[in-house]
Amino acid sequence: MSATVVLVGTFDTKGVEYEFVRKQIDDIGTCSVFLIDIGLQSNSKTLPVADISSISIIKAAGGDYKALEEHKIEKTEAFNLMTKGLTLKLNELYQSNRLHGLLALGGSCGTAIVSEAIQQSKILPIGLPKLIVSTVAASSNAHTAVGLSDVTLMHSVTDISGGVNRINEPILANAAVAIAAMASRYYSSMTQSKEVTFDDTPLIALTMFGVTTPCVMEAKKQLEELGYNTVIFHATGIGGEAMEYLIESGLINGVLDITTTELADELVGGILSAGPERLEIAGRKGLPQVISLGALDMVNFGPRHTVPKQFTENRLLYEHNAQVTLMRTTSDECTQLGKIIAQKLNQNRGSNRVCVFIPHGGFSLISVDGSPFCDKQADTCLIEALRKHADTTKVEIIERNEAINDASFAHAMVQALHAQIQYKPVPKLHTDIVQKQMTKPRNRRECLDRLKSVIEEGRIIIGSGAGIGLSAKCIEEGGADLLIIYNSGRFRMAGRGSCAGLLSYSDANAIVLEMAGEVLPIVKHTPVLAGVCGTDPFRLMPQFLKQIKEVGFIGIQNFPTVGLIDGRFRQSLEETGMAYEQEVEMIRQAHLIGLVTAPYVFNEEEARKMTEAGADIIVAHMGVTTKGAIGAKSSLTLDECVQLIQAIHDVCIKINPQVIVLCHGGPLAEPDDVQYILARTHGIKGFFGASSMERLPTEIALVENTKRFKQLKLTNKD
């Protein structure tokens, strides 16, 4: 099963555009597409043919579609029915695991129906991709299409109704690629969730404004040192609304509401109101809650010329920046705010009292002594009203002399919240860390992050070839960081030299797919790369790389490679379309579709080309491995390898400092050989072995074990 992208829209007016987007997603090949039509004028002839028709949507909402066709239903009512029905259908699809990304194309009406359905749904989670390409994206009320959800808006530039043209074609194509990528990532995270231990660490919500930032950042630091997870909301109205929404949804475990400034905007008429329910949901849910009076010394407006006329003549204004003008709250307003806060907190249903911390030294950076908004009388009015109206059985008022941004004030608030929650993090045992590493990386980023963590811990990266399933199983048990399977591994373990993989004894790319069935199912946690022949004249490489990814490989390596061939034969290959440049292009294509890329390079020029193509790991190849029963007899010396490996590294790092450089092959056959190289180079992060990791140990073990058995003696009893 693959990810499913749901396309929702008015097919009666935008059918051509939806058909174009559907085909784009189909061509990408990573997602299936499900179509929902919400067109009010759609019928059985409307294209594309929807999986859920607009008739089904209206019926789901309890409406009469015939009445709609006969224009007996007002347009507003029809929109409401379509929104209600769409909400129900989206919920059904999500609950049945058939919705991993949603894409809509719309003008104002289509955008309104889809965005409202998303906002009305109580089960579509944050993180589920939701993309709307719309003319509304550049309008002044674009925020209405987002609401409290995580909808992504993309500006369509032109109206979406005139078909596909050279202006909107790249925009629609970009949208298709974006939603396919987002849905694939989301689906991957869902399918892997069972392998990840549930994180029960309490999540604490904090509220912040520029003038309370020092307090919030210190509190965040203290909370995380105590083992909590934190999430910060910018107190800009929508930030407070989002926090209250997430508290209501059950995703927040405790609240450190340092910055309650949105209450002042709601009272006075500023632009950053979070609505009438601000500061109520946590108490209603009975969550542990500690609050303060952060930035209640101000009301927020836009540029100075936008401040309402009644405030421009006799009020203290402060231009925070060119886009923000602050107005000092008066004594009367502060009295009202104190009463409002008390009344809201008196609704607390929790077992603990809400702690209200009062910073007598100032409510913000600009209300401390000597600052523009320092007004002790107004502050006192708020504090006295709070004392007067607070129910002491529900609210505990804690008064301190510090300003809100003093570190000691933040520490005291954190300790009060910690006392309510009493969370005791369980120390992570070594077995927990090992278990986390036992989860196979799901994508390129996770694989590279794991490799970089190995480097950060001062350990060497070891990659190993595996020609058979048993080798892969044992090498993983030994702690290899990467496994690579390709055709030479099969020849090697059949007693033939690795160079057999370069000749026409078999179909190299067919063998690697065959070996996938042998190796991938038994490898539990180690990422596996496929050796791909990039010069294969019988493969469409972009399609083959997608197949490699779908089978379960995390990445690729360029093997068989013409890099091992020189002289006239190499020249002939280059001249007849089987060149190393094709391997470079394969690495570039693999990088673009999210595969880890770890190409072999044999000199500085090839290293440059592969790094520029996006290679994540460069393997400096020193030639066919020597030693053993079927190893090469001639090679570079170790000292010659030192110089070449270092030169390759230096070229790569100049282009991309993040690239990982490993060494491989030639005389590097045993651990001592690799240590010799590492001791005489800098920046080399590890070793990739094939014959040295699989063939040579097998030869030694089998020979020595057979000798031990042959040394057994017959008894003379017979």
C-alpha positions as MATLAB code, in Angstrom:
seq = 'MSATVVLVGTFDTKGVEYEFVRKQIDDIGTCSVFLIDIGLQSNSKTLPVADISSISIIKAAGGDYKALEEHKIEKTEAFNLMTKGLTLKLNELYQSNRLHGLLALGGSCGTAIVSEAIQQSKILPIGLPKLIVSTVAASSNAHTAVGLSDVTLMHSVTDISGGVNRINEPILANAAVAIAAMASRYYSSMTQSKEVTFDDTPLIALTMFGVTTPCVMEAKKQLEELGYNTVIFHATGIGGEAMEYLIESGLINGVLDITTTELADELVGGILSAGPERLEIAGRKGLPQVISLGALDMVNFGPRHTVPKQFTENRLLYEHNAQVTLMRTTSDECTQLGKIIAQKLNQNRGSNRVCVFIPHGGFSLISVDGSPFCDKQADTCLIEALRKHADTTKVEIIERNEAINDASFAHAMVQALHAQIQYKPVPKLHTDIVQKQMTKPRNRRECLDRLKSVIEEGRIIIGSGAGIGLSAKCIEEGGADLLIIYNSGRFRMAGRGSCAGLLSYSDANAIVLEMAGEVLPIVKHTPVLAGVCGTDPFRLMPQFLKQIKEVGFIGIQNFPTVGLIDGRFRQSLEETGMAYEQEVEMIRQAHLIGLVTAPYVFNEEEARKMTEAGADIIVAHMGVTTKGAIGAKSSLTLDECVQLIQAIHDVCIKINPQVIVLCHGGPLAEPDDVQYILARTHGIKGFFGASSMERLPTEIALVENTKRFKQLKLTNKD';
ca = [
       0.000    0.000    0.000;
       1.175    3.530   -0.763;
       0.171    6.980    0.457;
      -3.147    8.360   -0.763;
      -3.572   11.967   -1.858;
      -7.162   13.214   -1.785;
      -7.955   15.860   -4.421;
     -10.969   17.964   -3.437;
     -12.581   20.627   -5.541;
     -15.231   21.949   -7.894;
     -14.775   19.685  -10.900;
     -17.629   21.434  -12.744;
     -15.476   24.552  -13.212;
     -11.924   23.275  -12.650;
     -11.993   19.755  -14.077;
      -9.152   20.349  -16.527;
      -6.841   21.604  -13.775;
      -7.703   18.688  -11.495;
      -7.094   16.181  -14.278;
      -3.690   17.781  -14.887;
      -2.754   17.568  -11.195;
      -4.031   13.978  -10.951;
      -1.827   12.947  -13.869;
       1.178   14.747  -12.370;
       0.813   12.814   -9.113;
       0.320    9.537  -11.009;
       3.511   10.200  -12.982;
       5.475   10.781   -9.771;
       4.456    7.259   -8.856;
       4.668    7.401   -5.071;
       1.005    7.997   -4.215;
      -2.448    6.887   -5.285;
      -5.103    9.546   -5.913;
      -8.660    9.768   -4.558;
     -11.036   12.334   -6.085;
     -13.826   14.248   -4.310;
     -16.075   16.579   -6.301;
     -17.790   19.474   -4.489;
     -19.060   21.279   -7.578;
     -22.608   22.575   -7.239;
     -23.228   22.137  -10.996;
     -21.479   18.781  -11.435;
     -23.266   15.862  -13.071;
     -22.592   12.384  -14.434;
     -20.687   13.833  -17.406;
     -18.325   15.947  -15.296;
     -14.647   15.048  -15.654;
     -12.549   13.818  -14.008;
     -14.856   11.137  -12.662;
     -14.913   11.502   -8.881;
     -14.623    8.682   -6.367;
     -17.056   10.663   -4.218;
     -19.469   12.827   -6.200;
     -21.009   16.097   -5.115;
     -24.352   14.251   -4.956;
     -22.878   11.933   -2.296;
     -21.518   14.923   -0.407;
     -24.906   16.662   -0.283;
     -26.665   13.423    0.735;
     -24.109   12.817    3.502;
     -25.055   16.229    4.922;
     -28.756   15.360    4.811;
     -29.500   17.627    1.862;
     -31.746   17.162   -1.172;
     -29.626   17.213   -4.319;
     -32.663   17.411   -6.606;
     -33.761   20.565   -4.829;
     -30.262   21.928   -5.437;
     -30.463   21.088   -9.153;
     -33.819   22.823   -9.354;
     -32.363   25.911   -7.638;
     -34.709   25.527   -4.694;
     -31.822   25.810   -2.243;
     -30.083   29.114   -1.615;
     -26.400   29.192   -2.517;
     -25.403   29.887    1.092;
     -27.314   26.854    2.305;
     -25.779   24.742   -0.479;
     -22.279   25.802    0.614;
     -23.104   24.899    4.212;
     -24.383   21.465    3.152;
     -21.308   20.867    1.002;
     -19.018   21.857    3.874;
     -20.818   19.593    6.337;
     -20.846   16.640    3.943;
     -17.185   17.122    3.021;
     -16.213   17.206    6.691;
     -17.938   13.854    7.235;
     -16.318   12.275    4.170;
     -12.834   13.513    5.070;
     -13.253   12.091    8.565;
     -14.307    8.735    7.103;
     -11.325    8.620    4.768;
      -8.894    9.513    7.549;
     -10.337    6.923    9.932;
     -10.070    4.229    7.245;
      -6.413    5.136    6.516;
      -7.184    6.441    3.020;
      -6.152   10.062    3.553;
      -2.457   10.937    3.852;
      -2.478   14.305    2.119;
      -5.143   16.711    0.848;
      -4.860   19.078   -2.110;
      -7.501   21.571   -3.240;
      -7.531   24.121   -6.061;
      -9.954   26.942   -5.536;
     -11.246   30.434   -5.880;
     -12.964   32.027   -2.913;
     -15.919   29.602   -2.757;
     -14.000   26.381   -3.237;
     -11.329   27.515   -0.813;
     -13.976   28.431    1.768;
     -15.697   25.028    1.570;
     -12.487   23.004    1.849;
     -10.835   25.138    4.524;
     -14.002   25.262    6.611;
     -14.394   21.477    6.364;
     -10.834   21.033    7.592;
     -11.447   23.407   10.500;
     -14.756   21.757   11.405;
     -13.176   18.317   11.518;
     -12.190   17.301   15.014;
     -10.027   14.362   13.952;
      -7.773   15.541   11.083;
      -4.515   15.960   12.995;
      -1.849   18.606   12.829;
       0.840   17.157   10.607;
      -1.552   15.646    8.060;
      -0.590   17.565    4.879;
      -3.249   20.030    3.725;
      -2.409   22.193    0.702;
      -4.739   24.674   -0.990;
      -3.726   26.425   -4.213;
      -5.908   29.512   -4.276;
      -6.393   33.066   -5.400;
      -7.209   33.805   -1.750;
      -3.602   33.181   -0.695;
      -2.566   36.740   -1.533;
      -5.698   38.441   -0.178;
      -6.047   40.360    3.071;
      -8.289   37.690    4.580;
      -6.078   34.712    3.715;
      -5.913   33.886    7.425;
      -9.547   32.766    7.312;
      -8.537   29.856    5.074;
      -6.007   28.704    7.649;
      -7.773   29.322   10.934;
      -6.170   27.232   13.677;
      -5.229   24.409   11.319;
      -1.900   23.798    9.598;
      -3.225   24.417    6.090;
      -0.561   25.502    3.608;
      -1.707   28.139    1.097;
      -0.067   28.497   -2.325;
      -0.919   31.532   -4.431;
      -2.313   30.509   -7.812;
      -1.437   33.942   -9.324;
      -4.140   33.502  -11.989;
      -7.726   32.386  -11.514;
      -8.219   28.637  -11.507;
     -10.922   28.061  -14.071;
      -9.485   28.799  -17.505;
      -7.618   25.540  -18.027;
      -3.891   24.846  -17.912;
      -1.595   27.441  -19.468;
       2.077   28.351  -19.407;
       1.606   30.543  -16.346;
      -0.300   28.204  -14.068;
       1.158   24.924  -15.343;
       4.382   25.119  -13.267;
       2.394   26.272  -10.222;
       0.025   23.313  -10.434;
       2.921   20.922  -11.143;
       4.768   22.238   -8.091;
       1.657   21.695   -5.990;
       1.411   18.099   -7.207;
       5.048   17.392   -6.345;
       4.683   19.092   -2.968;
       1.606   17.163   -1.855;
       3.022   13.861   -3.128;
       6.211   14.397   -1.131;
       4.346   15.506    1.988;
       1.862   12.638    1.807;
       4.647   10.088    1.307;
       6.505   11.398    4.342;
       3.344   11.386    6.427;
       2.444    7.858    5.338;
       5.962    6.663    6.093;
       5.784    8.152    9.595;
       2.443    6.415   10.180;
       3.632    2.995    9.038;
       6.717    3.235   11.220;
       4.933    4.528   14.331;
       4.422    1.039   15.746;
       8.181    0.585   15.887;
       8.697    3.762   17.912;
       8.167    3.810   21.646;
       5.453    6.262   22.698;
       6.908    9.397   24.233;
       5.023   10.070   27.469;
       7.127   13.099   28.415;
       4.756   15.931   29.486;
       4.426   18.711   26.927;
       4.348   22.213   28.436;
       2.890   25.190   26.558;
       4.533   28.591   27.058;
       3.425   32.000   25.747;
       5.925   34.592   24.567;
       6.169   38.121   23.236;
       9.290   40.034   22.264;
       9.120   41.947   25.561;
       8.937   38.716   27.631;
      11.431   36.641   25.632;
      14.204   36.485   28.290;
      11.763   35.071   30.849;
      10.295   32.507   28.465;
      13.639   31.274   27.160;
      14.993   30.855   30.684;
      11.828   28.999   31.697;
      12.105   26.770   28.625;
      15.695   25.923   29.522;
      14.744   25.077   33.117;
      11.784   22.921   32.063;
      13.872   20.927   29.619;
      16.541   20.363   32.258;
      13.778   18.866   34.421;
      12.898   16.498   31.583;
       9.827   18.214   30.073;
       9.132   18.866   26.404;
       8.124   22.432   25.562;
       6.225   24.288   22.858;
       6.151   28.094   22.625;
       3.203   30.112   21.289;
       3.678   33.679   20.071;
       1.031   35.780   21.828;
      -0.217   37.412   18.641;
      -3.879   36.486   18.923;
      -3.753   33.489   16.628;
      -0.950   32.102   18.808;
      -3.110   32.205   21.917;
      -6.045   30.721   20.011;
      -3.847   27.898   18.738;
      -2.641   27.132   22.246;
      -6.191   27.038   23.615;
      -7.212   24.772   20.711;
      -4.381   22.326   21.401;
      -5.159   22.347   25.127;
      -8.765   21.473   24.260;
      -7.592   18.662   21.971;
      -5.608   17.055   24.789;
      -2.120   17.498   23.327;
      -0.871   19.796   26.123;
      -0.080   18.502   29.632;
       0.685   21.735   31.444;
       0.650   25.490   30.849;
       3.187   28.166   31.734;
       1.195   31.158   30.525;
       3.783   33.865   31.033;
       2.461   36.309   28.414;
      -1.246   37.087   28.781;
      -1.135   40.306   26.732;
      -3.872   39.123   24.347;
      -6.417   39.808   27.112;
      -5.593   43.515   26.907;
      -6.180   43.544   23.143;
      -9.517   41.765   23.603;
     -10.591   44.328   26.212;
      -9.410   47.534   24.560;
      -9.689   46.674   20.862;
      -6.117   45.928   19.830;
      -5.243   43.805   16.822;
      -3.910   40.769   18.709;
      -6.973   39.476   20.538;
      -7.137   35.704   21.034;
     -10.884   35.770   21.530;
     -13.164   35.562   24.556;
     -12.063   32.078   25.659;
      -8.440   33.010   26.205;
      -7.204   31.775   29.612;
     -10.230   29.513   30.162;
      -9.599   26.123   28.522;
      -6.751   24.913   30.763;
      -8.821   25.613   33.882;
     -11.839   23.922   32.360;
      -9.707   20.855   31.568;
      -8.127   20.930   35.039;
      -4.564   21.109   33.700;
      -1.619   22.161   35.864;
      -1.331   25.881   35.193;
       0.952   28.718   36.216;
       0.393   32.188   34.760;
       1.816   35.677   34.937;
       0.945   39.178   33.755;
       3.403   39.388   30.857;
       2.909   42.411   28.562;
      -0.446   43.400   30.094;
       1.051   46.897   30.200;
       0.301   47.239   26.478;
      -2.258   47.037   23.687;
      -1.050   46.220   20.165;
      -1.717   48.059   16.917;
      -0.105   48.126   13.460;
       1.896   51.041   12.009;
       1.309   54.300   13.860;
      -1.061   55.679   11.218;
      -3.398   52.709   11.781;
      -3.949   53.433   15.488;
      -7.654   54.336   16.002;
      -8.234   58.078   16.254;
      -9.614   57.940   19.804;
      -6.188   56.728   21.007;
      -3.893   59.076   19.117;
      -4.285   62.267   21.133;
      -4.116   61.465   24.839;
      -2.603   57.979   25.080;
       1.013   56.923   25.551;
       2.153   55.290   22.303;
       5.450   53.535   21.655;
       6.682   52.488   18.207;
       8.112   49.010   18.744;
       9.102   48.895   15.064;
       7.759   50.222   11.749;
       4.927   47.673   11.757;
       3.998   47.612   15.466;
       2.762   50.435   17.705;
       2.196   49.736   21.393;
      -0.200   51.643   23.642;
       0.156   51.717   27.442;
      -2.849   50.340   29.319;
      -4.463   52.810   31.712;
      -5.302   52.351   35.380;
      -8.981   51.787   34.541;
      -8.122   49.204   31.907;
      -5.744   47.461   34.295;
      -8.471   47.315   36.952;
     -10.768   45.637   34.447;
      -8.012   43.228   33.405;
      -7.396   42.183   37.004;
     -11.075   41.383   37.442;
     -11.293   39.528   34.098;
      -8.256   37.356   34.919;
      -9.646   36.493   38.348;
     -13.046   35.553   36.937;
     -11.498   33.309   34.308;
      -9.199   31.560   36.768;
     -11.996   31.087   39.294;
     -13.455   28.541   36.845;
     -10.498   26.225   37.468;
     -11.598   22.606   37.877;
      -8.173   21.152   38.598;
      -7.069   19.557   41.844;
      -4.359   22.216   42.193;
      -4.882   25.942   42.509;
      -3.798   28.057   39.554;
      -0.627   29.924   40.508;
      -0.536   33.582   39.448;
       2.926   35.125   39.633;
       3.001   38.915   39.983;
       6.280   40.641   38.965;
       6.293   43.929   40.921;
       9.452   44.975   39.073;
       7.622   45.263   35.746;
       5.348   43.304   33.411;
       7.633   43.612   30.363;
      11.009   44.845   29.158;
       9.594   48.347   28.638;
       7.696   48.686   31.926;
      10.626   48.361   34.344;
      11.903   51.445   36.200;
      13.012   54.178   33.804;
      11.392   52.530   30.757;
       8.678   54.099   28.536;
       5.767   52.079   29.955;
       6.741   52.203   33.623;
       3.486   53.082   35.416;
       3.362   51.726   38.956;
      -0.106   53.113   39.585;
      -1.619   51.232   36.633;
       0.228   48.042   37.628;
      -1.083   48.386   41.174;
      -4.665   48.719   39.906;
      -4.375   45.406   38.090;
      -2.803   43.652   41.063;
      -5.391   44.966   43.561;
      -8.308   43.946   41.317;
      -6.824   40.507   40.960;
      -6.474   40.138   44.735;
     -10.019   41.391   45.273;
     -11.807   39.094   42.848;
      -9.718   35.894   42.963;
     -11.250   32.869   44.713;
      -8.402   31.760   46.960;
      -9.683   28.180   46.920;
      -9.045   28.116   43.165;
      -6.262   30.674   42.727;
      -2.950   31.193   44.544;
      -1.395   34.644   44.093;
       2.393   34.734   44.447;
       3.903   38.218   44.557;
       7.596   38.768   43.874;
       9.761   41.868   43.723;
      11.592   40.959   40.506;
      10.748   42.111   37.005;
       9.199   39.461   34.797;
      12.400   38.962   32.784;
      14.647   38.307   35.766;
      15.976   34.754   35.686;
      14.949   34.108   39.299;
      11.335   34.954   38.419;
      11.338   32.394   35.603;
      12.893   29.782   37.913;
      10.194   30.326   40.531;
       7.402   29.884   37.975;
       8.952   26.683   36.650;
       9.307   25.223   40.130;
       5.656   26.011   40.885;
       4.506   24.191   37.755;
       6.884   21.303   38.386;
       5.446   20.940   41.901;
       1.984   20.522   40.397;
       2.968   17.974   37.751;
       5.659   16.160   39.776;
       7.123   14.548   36.679;
      10.060   12.254   37.292;
      11.798   11.344   34.040;
      12.972    7.755   33.797;
      16.734    7.686   33.170;
      17.550    6.339   29.730;
      19.324    3.046   30.108;
      21.901    1.796   27.645;
      19.350   -0.762   26.464;
      16.929    2.078   25.600;
      19.561    3.766   23.462;
      20.415    0.500   21.736;
      16.706   -0.163   21.134;
      16.336    3.229   19.450;
      19.227    2.356   17.152;
      17.549   -0.966   16.394;
      14.888    0.805   14.367;
      15.805    0.812   10.688;
      16.101    4.355    9.244;
      13.013    5.241    7.229;
      14.568    7.734    4.844;
      17.735    9.468    3.693;
      17.730   12.043    6.487;
      17.361    9.482    9.272;
      20.105    7.345    7.756;
      22.541   10.252    7.462;
      21.659   11.497   10.950;
      22.537    8.065   12.325;
      25.863    8.015   10.493;
      26.700   11.519   11.691;
      25.903   10.517   15.271;
      28.445    7.715   14.910;
      31.031   10.286   13.839;
      30.089   12.667   16.670;
      30.618    9.850   19.160;
      34.168    9.420   17.839;
      33.487    6.016   16.273;
      34.362    4.746   12.814;
      31.706    4.126   10.167;
      31.817    0.606    8.784;
      29.996   -0.352    5.609;
      30.037   -3.893    4.361;
      29.094   -5.786    1.255;
      26.977   -8.916    1.631;
      26.592  -11.565   -1.060;
      24.213  -13.861    0.783;
      21.605  -13.548    3.517;
      23.697  -15.282    6.172;
      26.557  -12.839    5.612;
      24.178   -9.891    5.985;
      22.732  -11.334    9.188;
      26.153  -11.906   10.762;
      27.628   -8.589    9.617;
      24.640   -6.749   11.118;
      25.161   -8.650   14.362;
      28.770   -7.462   14.320;
      27.638   -3.823   14.309;
      28.076   -2.617   10.717;
      26.576    0.793   10.026;
      25.716    0.106    6.376;
      25.114   -2.964    4.230;
      25.527   -2.989    0.464;
      24.400   -5.786   -1.831;
      25.375   -6.133   -5.493;
      26.163   -8.774   -8.061;
      29.862   -9.171   -7.214;
      28.874  -10.328   -3.743;
      27.146  -13.326   -5.262;
      30.165  -14.139   -7.459;
      32.505  -13.622   -4.525;
      30.622  -16.024   -2.278;
      30.479  -18.513   -5.153;
      34.281  -18.631   -5.135;
      34.809  -16.355   -8.135;
      36.699  -13.121   -8.167;
      34.844   -9.830   -7.640;
      35.794   -8.728  -11.145;
      33.307  -11.271  -12.472;
      30.678   -8.695  -11.595;
      32.114   -6.394  -14.256;
      31.695   -8.863  -17.090;
      28.703  -10.180  -19.009;
      28.090  -13.240  -16.888;
      24.746  -11.994  -15.626;
      22.299   -9.045  -15.454;
      23.740   -7.034  -12.557;
      20.605   -4.971  -11.915;
      18.334   -8.013  -12.040;
      20.588   -9.800   -9.536;
      20.424   -6.956   -7.009;
      16.619   -7.065   -7.079;
      16.735  -10.848   -6.658;
      19.146  -10.516   -3.737;
      16.814   -7.971   -2.131;
      14.347  -10.755   -1.377;
      17.101  -12.744    0.310;
      18.688   -9.957    2.352;
      16.167   -7.207    3.149;
      13.698   -9.345    5.149;
      16.349  -10.571    7.600;
      18.137   -7.237    8.170;
      16.441   -5.704   11.195;
      17.974   -2.291   11.771;
      20.877   -1.650    9.385;
      20.237    0.508    6.300;
      20.873   -1.389    3.063;
      22.186    0.108   -0.182;
      21.812   -1.434   -3.627;
      24.679   -1.691   -6.058;
      23.224   -0.343   -9.311;
      24.858   -0.500  -12.730;
      24.366    3.036  -13.974;
      25.540    2.258  -17.516;
      22.950   -0.500  -18.061;
      21.648    0.178  -21.616;
      18.483   -1.851  -20.979;
      17.155    0.122  -18.016;
      15.280    3.422  -17.860;
      17.274    4.632  -14.903;
      14.749    7.062  -13.310;
      12.111    4.327  -13.238;
      14.585    1.694  -12.043;
      15.720    3.915   -9.157;
      12.100    4.316   -8.057;
      11.807    0.516   -8.131;
      14.933    0.226   -5.986;
      13.407    2.615   -3.458;
      10.029    0.861   -3.421;
      11.660   -2.536   -2.827;
      13.093   -1.186    0.427;
      16.647   -0.056   -0.246;
      17.649    3.151    1.571;
      20.124    4.150   -1.131;
      22.476    3.137   -3.918;
      26.109    2.685   -4.896;
      27.496    2.714   -8.441;
      28.450   -0.923   -8.956;
      29.283   -2.491  -11.341;
      31.345    0.550  -12.283;
      33.498    1.376  -15.285;
      35.777    3.134  -12.807;
      37.594   -0.165  -12.280;
      38.404   -0.364  -15.996;
      41.213    1.547  -17.718;
      43.143    1.596  -20.975;
      41.647    1.211  -24.443;
      38.677   -0.784  -23.189;
      37.716    2.063  -20.852;
      38.118    4.549  -23.682;
      35.848    2.453  -25.897;
      33.209    2.286  -23.175;
      33.315    6.046  -22.723;
      33.001    6.609  -26.457;
      30.087    4.202  -26.933;
      27.671    5.484  -24.297;
      28.716    3.394  -21.292;
      30.670    6.088  -19.495;
      31.386    6.996  -15.880;
      29.415   10.176  -16.550;
      26.266    8.026  -16.698;
      27.029    6.801  -13.194;
      27.355   10.414  -12.077;
      23.964   11.190  -13.607;
      22.470    8.156  -11.837;
      23.740    9.474   -8.497;
      22.206   12.872   -9.286;
      18.830   11.298  -10.065;
      18.934    9.115   -6.954;
      19.687   12.139   -4.788;
      16.680   13.972   -6.210;
      14.260   11.201   -5.192;
      15.629   10.956   -1.644;
      17.941    7.949   -1.852;
      21.198    7.867    0.100;
      24.054    7.972   -2.414;
      27.469    6.413   -1.722;
      29.391    6.229   -5.010;
      32.794    4.715   -5.651;
      35.342    7.223   -6.967;
      38.816    6.414   -8.227;
      40.453    9.818   -8.607;
      40.036   13.480   -7.747;
      38.083   14.403  -10.899;
      35.505   11.656  -10.314;
      35.288   12.714   -6.674;
      34.508   16.269   -7.779;
      31.794   15.148  -10.194;
      30.097   12.829   -7.710;
      30.137   15.406   -4.919;
      28.634   18.041   -7.201;
      25.947   15.511   -8.169;
      24.835   15.395   -4.539;
      26.611   12.321   -3.183;
      26.139   11.890    0.569;
      29.047    9.473    1.039;
      32.150    9.263   -1.138;
      33.960    5.911   -1.129;
      37.578    6.311   -2.246;
      38.181    3.051   -4.163;
      41.776    1.790   -4.244;
      41.150   -1.101   -6.633;
      40.234   -4.762   -6.323;
      40.970   -6.118   -2.847;
      44.148   -8.155   -2.508;
      44.885  -11.220   -0.353;
      43.004  -14.450    0.103;
      42.376  -17.332   -2.276;
      40.812  -15.273   -5.062;
      42.090  -11.769   -4.298;
      44.084   -9.576   -6.687;
      47.852   -9.912   -6.630;
      48.792   -6.391   -7.673;
      47.663   -3.078   -6.208;
      48.756    0.301   -4.938;
      50.921    0.350   -1.838;
      49.389    1.529    1.437;
      51.455    4.718    1.275;
      50.226    5.426   -2.256;
      46.690    4.899   -0.978;
      47.246    7.438    1.800;
      48.062   10.148   -0.734;
      45.194    9.330   -3.102;
      42.565    8.972   -0.378;
      43.584   12.283    1.175;
      43.491   14.031   -2.188;
      40.001   12.668   -2.895;
      38.824   13.791    0.555;
      40.155   17.316    0.113;
      38.390   17.785   -3.222;
      35.065   16.603   -1.804;
      35.161   18.692    1.357;
      35.827   21.895   -0.582;
      32.583   21.342   -2.490;
      30.446   20.030    0.376;
      31.828   20.117    3.937;
      29.045   17.726    5.036;
      30.004   14.868    2.719;
      31.250   11.698    4.439;
      34.424   10.173    2.947;
      35.269    6.478    3.443;
      38.119    4.335    2.094;
      37.937    0.963    0.359;
      39.710   -1.745   -1.612;
      43.185   -2.504   -2.905;
      45.606   -3.353   -0.093;
      43.018   -2.346    2.566;
      42.138   -5.968    3.317;
      42.447   -6.258    7.091;
      41.795   -4.024   10.138;
      45.492   -3.161   10.499;
      45.567   -1.933    6.900;
      42.626    0.387    7.505;
      44.137    1.651   10.760;
      47.311    2.483    8.845;
      45.292    4.693    6.485;
      43.281    6.364    9.254;
      46.432    7.183   11.211;
      48.012    8.942    8.216;
      45.032   10.859    6.813;
      42.629   13.401    8.251;
      38.894   13.631    7.734;
      38.364   10.008    6.667;
      35.372    8.777    8.659;
      35.499    5.043    8.064;
      35.888    2.046    5.817;
      33.746    0.190    3.369;
      34.670   -3.464    2.967;
      33.402   -6.157    0.666;
      35.894   -8.971    0.174;
      37.650   -7.860    3.348;
      34.423   -8.037    5.381;
      32.835  -11.126    3.852;
      35.113  -13.268    1.655;
      38.365  -13.175    3.635;
      36.770  -13.897    7.054;
      34.803  -16.756    5.470;
      37.922  -18.235    3.843;
      39.861  -18.084    7.097;
      37.050  -19.494    9.217;
      36.281  -22.377    6.864;
      39.925  -23.327    6.334;
      40.834  -23.183   10.013;
      37.686  -24.993   11.135;
      38.273  -27.762    8.580;
      41.893  -28.116    9.767;
      40.698  -28.471   13.356;
      38.353  -31.269   12.376;
      41.118  -32.955   10.353;
      43.327  -32.946   13.444;
      40.921  -35.241   15.264;
      42.374  -38.742   15.767;
      40.786  -42.142   15.398;
      40.744  -44.335   18.489;
      42.532  -47.735   18.494;
      39.585  -49.600   20.020;
      38.687  -51.110   16.644;
];
